[in-house]
Amino acid sequence: MGAIIKRELREYFTLPLGYVAMAVLISFAGEYYSQTFSSGVSNIAYVFSYLITVVLFVVPLLTMRMLSEEKHQKTDQLLFTSPTNITSIVLGKFFAAIIYFLIFDFVMLILFLNYYIFGSSPDFMVFLGNSIGFILIVGALIAIGEFISALTESQVVAALGGFAASFVFWVVNNASAHTENETLLKISSWLSFSQRYENFAEGIFDVANFIFFLSITATFLFLTVRVIDRKRWA
C-alpha cells in the first residue's frame, strides 16, 4: 500500500491537475478568509462552509483518473496482477488523496492562526470541528469518486458522475424539504451531508455523524474493491 500512496502523491505533484486543484482551493480559501476578516468576523467556520461548495467540484476532478485512467492506458491488468492485492491498491489511492487534502487543511490552520496574529480571539474547537468535518466529507466524496472511476474508463464520465453523486448527497435534504412524506424526509435527512456537517461547523463532535461519514466511505471503498475484483475474474 505504501508504494501505491507514494506513486499517487508523486502524480498529484507532478501533473498539472494536482497543482491547479490546490491553487483553486487556496485561492478560494484566501478570498473567503479576506471577506470574513474585512467584515470583522473571526470565525473560520464561514470559510470552511464556502469551501465545501468548491470541494464538490474539485474532488471529482481528482478522483476521475484514479482507476479510469488505468483502464484507458491499458495498465490496469499489470497493476491488478501485481503482488499488491486489490484492497491495498484501492486504499492506497484513497489515502493518497486524503493526504493531499490534509496538506490543504494545514493551509487552513495558517489562516486560522492569522486571526490570533491580528488580535482576534477565534474558537479553536470550531476550527478543529470544521477541520475534522471537512476531512470526513472529503473522504466520503473521494470514496464515491473512486467507485465511479472504477465503473468506466472515461475520465469525463467519471468526473461528471462523481460531481452528480456528490451534489445529490449534499442537497438531498433541501430537495425534499417541500414534501410531506415523512419517510422520504427521514431518509433524505439521514443521507444529507450538509445537515450532518452542521454540528462539526459549530465545533460539536457528534459520534453518530462521525460514524456516518466513515460508514459511507467504507461502503464505497468496499464496493470499489468488489467491482474491480469482479471485472478481473470476468
DRENPA-3360 file (N, C-alpha, C; in nm, 2 decimals, always signed):
BEGIN
1 = MGAIIKRE = +0.08/-0.12/+0.00/+0.00/+0.00/+0.00/+0.09/+0.13/+0.00 ~ +0.20/+0.12/+0.07/+0.29/+0.24/+0.08/+0.34/+0.28/-0.06 ~ +0.37/+0.18/-0.14/+0.42/+0.21/-0.28/+0.31/+0.28/-0.36 ~ +0.19/+0.24/-0.34/+0.08/+0.30/-0.42/+0.05/+0.44/-0.37 ~ +0.06/+0.46/-0.24/+0.04/+0.60/-0.19/+0.15/+0.69/-0.24 ~ +0.28/+0.65/-0.24/+0.39/+0.73/-0.29/+0.37/+0.76/-0.44 ~ +0.33/+0.66/-0.51/+0.31/+0.68/-0.65/+0.20/+0.78/-0.68 ~ +0.09/+0.77/-0.61/-0.02/+0.86/-0.63/+0.01/+1.00/-0.59;
9 = LREYFTLP = +0.08/+1.02/-0.48/+0.12/+1.15/-0.43/+0.22/+1.21/-0.53 ~ +0.31/+1.13/-0.58/+0.40/+1.18/-0.68/+0.33/+1.24/-0.80 ~ +0.22/+1.17/-0.84/+0.15/+1.21/-0.96/+0.07/+1.34/-0.93 ~ +0.02/+1.35/-0.81/-0.05/+1.47/-0.77/+0.03/+1.60/-0.78 ~ +0.16/+1.58/-0.75/+0.25/+1.70/-0.75/+0.35/+1.70/-0.87 ~ +0.32/+1.62/-0.97/+0.40/+1.63/-1.10/+0.30/+1.66/-1.21 ~ +0.18/+1.62/-1.20/+0.08/+1.65/-1.31/+0.02/+1.79/-1.28 ~ -0.01/+1.86/-1.39/-0.07/+2.00/-1.37/-0.20/+2.00/-1.29;
17 = LGYVAMAV = -0.28/+1.90/-1.30/-0.41/+1.89/-1.23/-0.40/+1.91/-1.08 ~ -0.30/+1.84/-1.03/-0.28/+1.85/-0.88/-0.25/+1.99/-0.84 ~ -0.16/+2.06/-0.91/-0.12/+2.19/-0.87/-0.24/+2.29/-0.90 ~ -0.31/+2.27/-1.01/-0.43/+2.36/-1.04/-0.54/+2.34/-0.93 ~ -0.56/+2.22/-0.89/-0.67/+2.19/-0.79/-0.63/+2.26/-0.65 ~ -0.50/+2.24/-0.62/-0.45/+2.30/-0.49/-0.46/+2.45/-0.50 ~ -0.42/+2.51/-0.62/-0.42/+2.65/-0.63/-0.56/+2.71/-0.62 ~ -0.66/+2.63/-0.68/-0.80/+2.68/-0.67/-0.85/+2.68/-0.53;
25 = LISFAGEY = -0.82/+2.57/-0.46/-0.86/+2.56/-0.32/-0.80/+2.67/-0.23 ~ -0.67/+2.70/-0.25/-0.61/+2.80/-0.17/-0.66/+2.94/-0.21 ~ -0.68/+2.96/-0.34/-0.74/+3.09/-0.38/-0.87/+3.12/-0.32 ~ -0.96/+3.02/-0.33/-1.09/+3.04/-0.27/-1.09/+3.06/-0.12 ~ -1.00/+2.98/-0.06/-0.99/+2.99/+0.09/-0.94/+3.13/+0.13 ~ -0.84/+3.18/+0.05/-0.79/+3.32/+0.08/-0.89/+3.42/+0.05 ~ -0.97/+3.41/-0.05/-1.08/+3.50/-0.08/-1.18/+3.51/+0.02 ~ -1.23/+3.39/+0.06/-1.33/+3.38/+0.17/-1.28/+3.43/+0.30;
33 = YSQTFSSG = -1.15/+3.40/+0.33/-1.09/+3.45/+0.45/-1.08/+3.60/+0.46 ~ -1.04/+3.66/+0.34/-1.03/+3.81/+0.34/-1.17/+3.87/+0.35 ~ -1.27/+3.81/+0.30/-1.41/+3.87/+0.31/-1.45/+3.87/+0.45 ~ -1.43/+3.75/+0.52/-1.48/+3.74/+0.66/-1.39/+3.84/+0.75 ~ -1.26/+3.84/+0.73/-1.18/+3.93/+0.81/-1.21/+4.07/+0.79 ~ -1.23/+4.12/+0.67/-1.26/+4.26/+0.64/-1.40/+4.30/+0.70 ~ -1.49/+4.20/+0.72/-1.62/+4.23/+0.78/-1.61/+4.22/+0.93 ~ -1.50/+4.19/+0.99/-1.48/+4.18/+1.13/-1.53/+4.05/+1.19;
41 = VSNIAYVF = -1.54/+3.95/+1.11/-1.58/+3.82/+1.16/-1.46/+3.73/+1.17 ~ -1.43/+3.68/+1.29/-1.32/+3.59/+1.31/-1.36/+3.45/+1.33 ~ -1.45/+3.40/+1.24/-1.50/+3.27/+1.25/-1.46/+3.19/+1.13 ~ -1.37/+3.09/+1.14/-1.32/+3.02/+1.03/-1.42/+2.92/+0.97 ~ -1.53/+2.90/+1.05/-1.64/+2.82/+1.00/-1.70/+2.87/+0.87 ~ -1.71/+3.00/+0.86/-1.76/+3.06/+0.74/-1.68/+3.02/+0.62 ~ -1.55/+3.02/+0.63/-1.46/+2.99/+0.52/-1.47/+2.84/+0.48 ~ -1.48/+2.76/+0.58/-1.50/+2.61/+0.56/-1.63/+2.59/+0.48;
49 = SYLITVVL = -1.74/+2.65/+0.53/-1.87/+2.63/+0.47/-1.87/+2.67/+0.32 ~ -1.80/+2.78/+0.29/-1.79/+2.82/+0.15/-1.71/+2.72/+0.07 ~ -1.60/+2.67/+0.13/-1.51/+2.58/+0.06/-1.57/+2.45/+0.03 ~ -1.67/+2.40/+0.11/-1.74/+2.28/+0.08/-1.79/+2.28/-0.06 ~ -1.85/+2.39/-0.10/-1.91/+2.40/-0.24/-1.80/+2.38/-0.34 ~ -1.68/+2.44/-0.32/-1.57/+2.43/-0.41/-1.52/+2.28/-0.42 ~ -1.52/+2.22/-0.30/-1.47/+2.08/-0.30/-1.56/+1.99/-0.38 ~ -1.69/+2.02/-0.38/-1.79/+1.93/-0.46/-1.74/+1.93/-0.61;
57 = FVVPLLTM = -1.67/+2.03/-0.66/-1.62/+2.03/-0.79/-1.48/+1.97/-0.80 ~ -1.40/+2.00/-0.70/-1.26/+1.97/-0.71/-1.24/+1.82/-0.69 ~ -1.30/+1.76/-0.59/-1.28/+1.61/-0.57/-1.31/+1.53/-0.69 ~ -1.42/+1.54/-0.76/-1.44/+1.46/-0.88/-1.33/+1.48/-0.98 ~ -1.28/+1.59/-0.99/-1.17/+1.62/-1.09/-1.04/+1.54/-1.05 ~ -1.02/+1.52/-0.92/-0.90/+1.45/-0.88/-0.93/+1.30/-0.88 ~ -1.05/+1.25/-0.85/-1.08/+1.11/-0.85/-1.11/+1.05/-0.98 ~ -1.14/+1.13/-1.08/-1.18/+1.08/-1.21/-1.07/+0.99/-1.28;
65 = RMLSEEKH = -0.94/+1.02/-1.25/-0.83/+0.95/-1.31/-0.79/+0.83/-1.22 ~ -0.84/+0.81/-1.10/-0.79/+0.71/-1.01/-0.78/+0.57/-1.07 ~ -0.89/+0.53/-1.13/-0.90/+0.39/-1.19/-0.93/+0.39/-1.34 ~ -1.01/+0.49/-1.38/-1.04/+0.50/-1.52/-0.92/+0.52/-1.61 ~ -0.82/+0.60/-1.56/-0.70/+0.62/-1.64/-0.62/+0.49/-1.66 ~ -0.62/+0.40/-1.55/-0.55/+0.28/-1.56/-0.62/+0.19/-1.68 ~ -0.75/+0.20/-1.69/-0.82/+0.12/-1.79/-0.79/+0.18/-1.93 ~ -0.79/+0.32/-1.94/-0.77/+0.39/-2.06/-0.63/+0.36/-2.12;
73 = QKTDQLLF = -0.53/+0.36/-2.03/-0.39/+0.33/-2.07/-0.36/+0.19/-2.08 ~ -0.45/+0.10/-2.05/-0.43/-0.04/-2.05/-0.33/-0.09/-1.95 ~ -0.31/-0.02/-1.84/-0.22/-0.06/-1.74/-0.29/-0.12/-1.62 ~ -0.42/-0.14/-1.63/-0.49/-0.19/-1.51/-0.46/-0.34/-1.49 ~ -0.44/-0.42/-1.60/-0.41/-0.56/-1.58/-0.28/-0.58/-1.51 ~ -0.18/-0.49/-1.55/-0.05/-0.50/-1.49/-0.06/-0.47/-1.35 ~ -0.13/-0.37/-1.31/-0.15/-0.32/-1.17/-0.22/-0.43/-1.09 ~ -0.33/-0.48/-1.14/-0.41/-0.57/-1.07/-0.35/-0.71/-1.06;
81 = TSPTNITS = -0.25/-0.74/-1.14/-0.19/-0.88/-1.13/-0.05/-0.87/-1.05 ~ -0.03/-0.75/-1.00/+0.10/-0.73/-0.92/+0.08/-0.80/-0.78 ~ +0.19/-0.82/-0.71/+0.18/-0.88/-0.58/+0.09/-0.81/-0.48 ~ +0.07/-0.68/-0.50/-0.02/-0.60/-0.41/-0.17/-0.64/-0.44 ~ -0.24/-0.67/-0.33/-0.38/-0.71/-0.35/-0.47/-0.59/-0.39 ~ -0.59/-0.62/-0.44/-0.68/-0.51/-0.48/-0.72/-0.42/-0.37 ~ -0.74/-0.47/-0.25/-0.78/-0.38/-0.14/-0.67/-0.28/-0.11 ~ -0.54/-0.32/-0.12/-0.43/-0.23/-0.09/-0.42/-0.12/-0.20;
89 = IVLGKFFA = -0.45/-0.16/-0.32/-0.45/-0.06/-0.43/-0.55/+0.04/-0.41 ~ -0.68/+0.00/-0.39/-0.79/+0.09/-0.37/-0.76/+0.18/-0.25 ~ -0.72/+0.12/-0.14/-0.69/+0.20/-0.02/-0.57/+0.30/-0.04 ~ -0.47/+0.25/-0.11/-0.35/+0.33/-0.14/-0.39/+0.46/-0.21 ~ -0.47/+0.44/-0.32/-0.52/+0.56/-0.39/-0.60/+0.65/-0.31 ~ -0.69/+0.59/-0.22/-0.77/+0.67/-0.14/-0.69/+0.75/-0.04 ~ -0.60/+0.69/+0.03/-0.52/+0.76/+0.14/-0.43/+0.86/+0.08 ~ -0.38/+0.84/-0.05/-0.30/+0.94/-0.11/-0.38/+1.07/-0.13;
97 = AIIYFLIF = -0.51/+1.05/-0.17/-0.60/+1.17/-0.19/-0.63/+1.24/-0.06 ~ -0.64/+1.16/+0.05/-0.67/+1.21/+0.18/-0.55/+1.30/+0.22 ~ -0.43/+1.25/+0.20/-0.31/+1.32/+0.24/-0.30/+1.45/+0.16 ~ -0.34/+1.45/+0.04/-0.34/+1.57/-0.05/-0.43/+1.68/+0.02 ~ -0.54/+1.64/+0.07/-0.63/+1.73/+0.13/-0.59/+1.77/+0.27 ~ -0.52/+1.68/+0.34/-0.46/+1.72/+0.47/-0.36/+1.83/+0.46 ~ -0.28/+1.83/+0.34/-0.19/+1.93/+0.32/-0.26/+2.07/+0.30 ~ -0.38/+2.06/+0.23/-0.46/+2.18/+0.22/-0.51/+2.23/+0.36;
105 = DFVMLILF = -0.55/+2.13/+0.44/-0.60/+2.16/+0.58/-0.50/+2.23/+0.66 ~ -0.37/+2.21/+0.63/-0.26/+2.28/+0.70/-0.27/+2.43/+0.66 ~ -0.30/+2.45/+0.54/-0.31/+2.59/+0.49/-0.42/+2.66/+0.57 ~ -0.53/+2.59/+0.59/-0.64/+2.65/+0.67/-0.60/+2.68/+0.81 ~ -0.51/+2.59/+0.87/-0.46/+2.62/+1.00/-0.38/+2.75/+1.00 ~ -0.30/+2.78/+0.90/-0.23/+2.90/+0.89/-0.32/+3.02/+0.88 ~ -0.43/+3.01/+0.81/-0.53/+3.12/+0.80/-0.60/+3.14/+0.94 ~ -0.62/+3.03/+1.01/-0.68/+3.04/+1.14/-0.59/+3.11/+1.24;
113 = LNYYIFGS = -0.46/+3.08/+1.23/-0.36/+3.14/+1.32/-0.35/+3.29/+1.29 ~ -0.38/+3.33/+1.17/-0.38/+3.48/+1.14/-0.48/+3.56/+1.22 ~ -0.59/+3.49/+1.26/-0.68/+3.56/+1.35/-0.61/+3.60/+1.48 ~ -0.53/+3.51/+1.54/-0.46/+3.54/+1.66/-0.36/+3.65/+1.63 ~ -0.29/+3.64/+1.52/-0.18/+3.74/+1.49/-0.23/+3.88/+1.48 ~ -0.35/+3.89/+1.43/-0.41/+4.03/+1.41/-0.51/+4.06/+1.52 ~ -0.50/+4.00/+1.64/-0.57/+4.04/+1.76/-0.71/+3.99/+1.78 ~ -0.75/+3.89/+1.70/-0.89/+3.83/+1.72/-0.88/+3.72/+1.82;
121 = SPDFMVFL = -0.99/+3.67/+1.86/-0.99/+3.56/+1.96/-1.08/+3.45/+1.90 ~ -1.04/+3.38/+1.80/-1.12/+3.27/+1.74/-1.13/+3.15/+1.83 ~ -1.23/+3.07/+1.81/-1.26/+2.95/+1.89/-1.18/+2.83/+1.83 ~ -1.08/+2.77/+1.90/-1.01/+2.66/+1.84/-1.09/+2.54/+1.82 ~ -1.19/+2.52/+1.90/-1.27/+2.40/+1.89/-1.36/+2.41/+1.76 ~ -1.40/+2.53/+1.72/-1.47/+2.55/+1.60/-1.38/+2.51/+1.48 ~ -1.26/+2.56/+1.49/-1.16/+2.52/+1.38/-1.14/+2.37/+1.37 ~ -1.12/+2.31/+1.49/-1.10/+2.16/+1.49/-1.22/+2.09/+1.44;
129 = GNSIGFIL = -1.34/+2.13/+1.48/-1.46/+2.06/+1.44/-1.47/+2.07/+1.29 ~ -1.45/+2.19/+1.23/-1.46/+2.21/+1.09/-1.35/+2.14/+1.01 ~ -1.23/+2.13/+1.07/-1.13/+2.06/+1.00/-1.16/+1.91/+0.99 ~ -1.21/+1.85/+1.10/-1.24/+1.71/+1.11/-1.36/+1.68/+1.02 ~ -1.47/+1.77/+1.02/-1.58/+1.75/+0.94/-1.55/+1.77/+0.79 ~ -1.46/+1.86/+0.76/-1.41/+1.88/+0.62/-1.34/+1.75/+0.57 ~ -1.25/+1.70/+0.65/-1.18/+1.58/+0.60/-1.28/+1.46/+0.59 ~ -1.37/+1.45/+0.68/-1.47/+1.34/+0.67/-1.55/+1.35/+0.55;
137 = IVGALIAI = -1.60/+1.47/+0.51/-1.68/+1.48/+0.39/-1.59/+1.46/+0.27 ~ -1.47/+1.51/+0.27/-1.38/+1.49/+0.16/-1.35/+1.34/+0.14 ~ -1.33/+1.27/+0.25/-1.31/+1.12/+0.25/-1.42/+1.05/+0.18 ~ -1.54/+1.09/+0.22/-1.66/+1.02/+0.17/-1.67/+1.05/+0.02 ~ -1.65/+1.18/-0.02/-1.65/+1.21/-0.16/-1.55/+1.14/-0.24 ~ -1.43/+1.13/-0.19/-1.32/+1.06/-0.26/-1.36/+0.91/-0.28 ~ -1.41/+0.85/-0.18/-1.46/+0.71/-0.19/-1.56/+0.69/-0.30 ~ -1.66/+0.79/-0.30/-1.76/+0.78/-0.40/-1.70/+0.80/-0.54;
145 = GEFISALT = -1.61/+0.90/-0.55/-1.55/+0.93/-0.68/-1.46/+0.81/-0.73 ~ -1.39/+0.74/-0.64/-1.31/+0.63/-0.68/-1.40/+0.51/-0.72 ~ -1.51/+0.50/-0.66/-1.61/+0.39/-0.70/-1.66/+0.42/-0.84 ~ -1.69/+0.54/-0.87/-1.74/+0.57/-1.00/-1.63/+0.56/-1.11 ~ -1.51/+0.60/-1.07/-1.40/+0.58/-1.16/-1.37/+0.44/-1.19 ~ -1.40/+0.35/-1.10/-1.38/+0.20/-1.13/-1.49/+0.15/-1.23 ~ -1.59/+0.22/-1.25/-1.70/+0.18/-1.34/-1.68/+0.21/-1.48 ~ -1.59/+0.30/-1.51/-1.57/+0.35/-1.65/-1.43/+0.38/-1.68;
153 = ESQVVAAL = -1.39/+0.38/-1.81/-1.26/+0.41/-1.85/-1.25/+0.56/-1.90 ~ -1.37/+0.62/-1.90/-1.38/+0.76/-1.95/-1.36/+0.85/-1.83 ~ -1.26/+0.94/-1.83/-1.24/+1.03/-1.72/-1.35/+1.14/-1.71 ~ -1.40/+1.17/-1.83/-1.51/+1.27/-1.83/-1.63/+1.22/-1.76 ~ -1.67/+1.09/-1.80/-1.78/+1.03/-1.74/-1.76/+1.02/-1.59 ~ -1.64/+0.98/-1.55/-1.61/+0.96/-1.40/-1.62/+1.09/-1.33 ~ -1.58/+1.20/-1.39/-1.58/+1.33/-1.33/-1.73/+1.38/-1.31 ~ -1.81/+1.36/-1.42/-1.95/+1.41/-1.42/-2.03/+1.32/-1.32;
161 = GGFAASFV = -2.00/+1.19/-1.32/-2.07/+1.10/-1.23/-2.03/+1.13/-1.08 ~ -1.91/+1.16/-1.06/-1.86/+1.20/-0.92/-1.93/+1.32/-0.87 ~ -1.93/+1.42/-0.96/-2.00/+1.55/-0.93/-2.14/+1.53/-0.90 ~ -2.21/+1.46/-0.99/-2.36/+1.44/-0.97/-2.39/+1.37/-0.84 ~ -2.31/+1.26/-0.80/-2.33/+1.19/-0.68/-2.30/+1.28/-0.56 ~ -2.19/+1.36/-0.56/-2.16/+1.45/-0.45/-2.27/+1.55/-0.43 ~ -2.31/+1.61/-0.54/-2.42/+1.71/-0.54/-2.55/+1.65/-0.47 ~ -2.58/+1.53/-0.51/-2.70/+1.47/-0.46/-2.69/+1.45/-0.31;
169 = FWVVNNAS = -2.58/+1.40/-0.26/-2.56/+1.38/-0.12/-2.56/+1.51/-0.04 ~ -2.52/+1.62/-0.11/-2.51/+1.75/-0.04/-2.65/+1.82/-0.03 ~ -2.73/+1.81/-0.14/-2.85/+1.88/-0.14/-2.98/+1.80/-0.12 ~ -2.96/+1.67/-0.09/-3.08/+1.58/-0.08/-3.18/+1.63/+0.02 ~ -3.13/+1.68/+0.13/-3.22/+1.73/+0.23/-3.30/+1.85/+0.19 ~ -3.24/+1.94/+0.11/-3.31/+2.06/+0.06/-3.41/+2.02/-0.05 ~ -3.37/+1.92/-0.13/-3.45/+1.88/-0.24/-3.59/+1.83/-0.20 ~ -3.59/+1.76/-0.08/-3.71/+1.70/-0.03/-3.78/+1.79/+0.08;
177 = AHTENETL = -3.74/+1.91/+0.09/-3.79/+1.99/+0.20/-3.94/+2.03/+0.18 ~ -3.99/+2.02/+0.06/-4.12/+2.06/+0.03/-4.22/+1.94/+0.03 ~ -4.17/+1.82/+0.05/-4.26/+1.71/+0.05/-4.32/+1.68/+0.19 ~ -4.43/+1.62/+0.19/-4.50/+1.59/+0.32/-4.48/+1.44/+0.36 ~ -4.41/+1.37/+0.28/-4.39/+1.23/+0.30/-4.28/+1.22/+0.42 ~ -4.32/+1.17/+0.53/-4.23/+1.16/+0.65/-4.12/+1.07/+0.63 ~ -4.15/+0.95/+0.56/-4.04/+0.85/+0.53/-3.94/+0.91/+0.45 ~ -3.98/+0.98/+0.34/-3.88/+1.05/+0.25/-3.80/+1.15/+0.32;
185 = LKISSWLS = -3.87/+1.23/+0.41/-3.80/+1.33/+0.48/-3.69/+1.27/+0.58 ~ -3.73/+1.16/+0.64/-3.63/+1.10/+0.73/-3.51/+1.04/+0.66 ~ -3.54/+0.98/+0.54/-3.43/+0.92/+0.46/-3.34/+1.03/+0.41 ~ -3.39/+1.14/+0.35/-3.31/+1.25/+0.30/-3.23/+1.32/+0.41 ~ -3.30/+1.33/+0.53/-3.23/+1.39/+0.64/-3.11/+1.31/+0.69 ~ -3.13/+1.17/+0.68/-3.03/+1.08/+0.73/-2.91/+1.08/+0.63 ~ -2.94/+1.10/+0.50/-2.83/+1.09/+0.40/-2.77/+1.22/+0.37 ~ -2.82/+1.33/+0.42/-2.77/+1.47/+0.39/-2.64/+1.49/+0.45;
193 = FSQRYENF = -2.54/+1.52/+0.36/-2.40/+1.56/+0.41/-2.41/+1.69/+0.47 ~ -2.48/+1.78/+0.41/-2.49/+1.92/+0.46/-2.54/+1.93/+0.61 ~ -2.65/+1.85/+0.63/-2.71/+1.86/+0.76/-2.62/+1.79/+0.87 ~ -2.55/+1.69/+0.83/-2.46/+1.62/+0.92/-2.34/+1.70/+0.95 ~ -2.30/+1.79/+0.86/-2.19/+1.87/+0.88/-2.21/+1.99/+0.98 ~ -2.34/+2.02/+1.00/-2.37/+2.14/+1.08/-2.31/+2.14/+1.22 ~ -2.32/+2.02/+1.29/-2.26/+2.01/+1.42/-2.11/+2.03/+1.42 ~ -2.04/+1.98/+1.32/-1.90/+2.00/+1.31/-1.86/+2.14/+1.29;
201 = AEGIFDVA = -1.95/+2.21/+1.21/-1.92/+2.35/+1.18/-1.93/+2.44/+1.31 ~ -2.01/+2.39/+1.40/-2.02/+2.46/+1.53/-1.92/+2.42/+1.64 ~ -1.84/+2.32/+1.60/-1.74/+2.27/+1.69/-1.79/+2.16/+1.78 ~ -1.90/+2.10/+1.74/-1.97/+2.00/+1.82/-1.94/+1.86/+1.76 ~ -1.88/+1.77/+1.84/-1.84/+1.64/+1.79/-1.95/+1.54/+1.81 ~ -2.03/+1.51/+1.71/-2.14/+1.41/+1.72/-2.09/+1.28/+1.67 ~ -2.09/+1.18/+1.76/-2.03/+1.05/+1.72/-2.12/+0.98/+1.61 ~ -2.25/+1.00/+1.61/-2.33/+0.95/+1.51/-2.29/+1.00/+1.37;
209 = NFIFFLSI = -2.27/+1.13/+1.36/-2.23/+1.19/+1.23/-2.09/+1.14/+1.19 ~ -2.00/+1.12/+1.29/-1.87/+1.08/+1.26/-1.87/+0.93/+1.20 ~ -1.95/+0.85/+1.27/-1.97/+0.71/+1.22/-2.03/+0.71/+1.08 ~ -2.13/+0.80/+1.06/-2.20/+0.80/+0.93/-2.10/+0.82/+0.82 ~ -2.02/+0.93/+0.83/-1.92/+0.95/+0.72/-1.82/+0.84/+0.70 ~ -1.78/+0.78/+0.81/-1.69/+0.67/+0.80/-1.76/+0.55/+0.73 ~ -1.88/+0.53/+0.76/-1.96/+0.42/+0.70/-1.98/+0.44/+0.55 ~ -2.01/+0.56/+0.51/-2.03/+0.59/+0.37/-1.89/+0.57/+0.30;
217 = TATFLFLT = -1.79/+0.61/+0.36/-1.65/+0.59/+0.30/-1.62/+0.45/+0.29 ~ -1.64/+0.37/+0.39/-1.61/+0.23/+0.39/-1.69/+0.15/+0.29 ~ -1.82/+0.19/+0.28/-1.91/+0.12/+0.19/-1.87/+0.14/+0.05 ~ -1.83/+0.26/+0.01/-1.80/+0.28/-0.13/-1.66/+0.23/-0.16 ~ -1.57/+0.22/-0.06/-1.44/+0.16/-0.09/-1.46/+0.01/-0.10 ~ -1.54/-0.05/-0.02/-1.57/-0.19/-0.04/-1.63/-0.22/-0.18 ~ -1.73/-0.14/-0.22/-1.79/-0.16/-0.35/-1.69/-0.14/-0.46 ~ -1.59/-0.05/-0.45/-1.49/-0.04/-0.55/-1.41/-0.16/-0.56;
225 = VRVIDRKR = -1.37/-0.22/-0.45/-1.29/-0.35/-0.45/-1.37/-0.46/-0.51 ~ -1.50/-0.47/-0.48/-1.58/-0.57/-0.54/-1.60/-0.55/-0.69 ~ -1.61/-0.43/-0.74/-1.63/-0.40/-0.88/-1.50/-0.44/-0.96 ~ -1.38/-0.41/-0.90/-1.26/-0.44/-0.97/-1.23/-0.59/-0.97 ~ -1.26/-0.65/-0.85/-1.24/-0.80/-0.84/-1.33/-0.87/-0.94 ~ -1.46/-0.83/-0.95/-1.55/-0.89/-1.05/-1.50/-0.88/-1.19 ~ -1.45/-0.76/-1.23/-1.40/-0.74/-1.36/-1.28/-0.82/-1.39 ~ -1.19/-0.83/-1.29/-1.07/-0.91/-1.30/-1.10/-1.05/-1.33;
233 = WA = -1.19/-1.11/-1.26/-1.22/-1.25/-1.28/-1.32/-1.28/-1.40 ~ -1.38/-1.17/-1.45/-1.47/-1.18/-1.57/-1.38/-1.20/-1.69;
% end
